[in-house]
């Protein structure tokens, strides 16, 4: 019999909350106060930004220069990880540092660190004295997380675009089930660096208005930043279980999803099979719901394929109008929202939109309903056709 995987309470920061309770409250109320206006090429765009100034990460004590702790991405990761300090100390005492792994997903990785150093070079003619090329490597974020707690187990960097945070949770569960690790820190993190913003803007995917997912009037995404992490453990560290995991690959286009929704549907049906349940058991779906024309259409078609006629019976919402699209952190943040829905039993995240249905993107919008589902699904679909569906359940049901 395969090992069950349980998830600790989530540790996180994002524009909608500095911890899981604040994020959940924002999702219930539809609070968008975490958005600021960012100017780019003469236009202004809503961007989800953490307004509180986060302290520099103290990295000297574990063999890194000050530069490593100055970047916004490391400060965000550090602020999130600090929330699980006590829980990490408990599992280190229980399992030993060599039996705990790290799986961290991100899109931007080191470009922010690179830009800071190269701007200094252009201005002063030299790189900062405490700059090191490895601080802009894709692997450094996960290395930082491991060094923070002096962990000696496997350290994995996950890069499946905007599914990275969700994929990291799957890889962490696999490390435990295979016997490689006893516990894993898993999640994702990202910031809206200049390169990220310029890239999405060049694709004409960023909206000047608040994102409007699944509406016929949708115009694109609002970018956001944040980090979210869990401790995964086969022992019952909470009453929330990772019941099912599904992955698929479209291999259709570098940035566009397959037009028929087949790839995301395969990820969802794989997660049903892994959880050993029928689609009717799902009580809430946290949609990928980016608000772009192609992605919402593909997800709507995928829901019809995976759930059949029951797709319009499952309350669903995209929480990206509240958090922004946090890229590599999105899947982990949305898993955290599902964790809170199951654990708190206080209702479902509202779906913020203009209410104009698109027949090509059918779904049942969740209001701030006083429902307490025992099983939730979270979808994360990414560039390159990387599709992930996760199913979470409350054990006491």
Beta strands, then each sheet from edge to edge (+ up, - down):
strand 1: 5-7
strand 2: 11-14
strand 3: 35-40
strand 4: 43-48
strand 5: 100-105
strand 6: 155-158
strand 7: 183-190
strand 8: 226-233
strand 9: 240-249
strand 10: 284-286
strand 11: 315-317
strand 12: 364-365
strand 13: 375-382
strand 14: 386-394
sheet 1: 2+ 8- 1+ 9- 14+ 13- 10- 11- 12-
sheet 2: 2+ 8- 7+ 5+ 6+
sheet 3: 3+ 4-
end
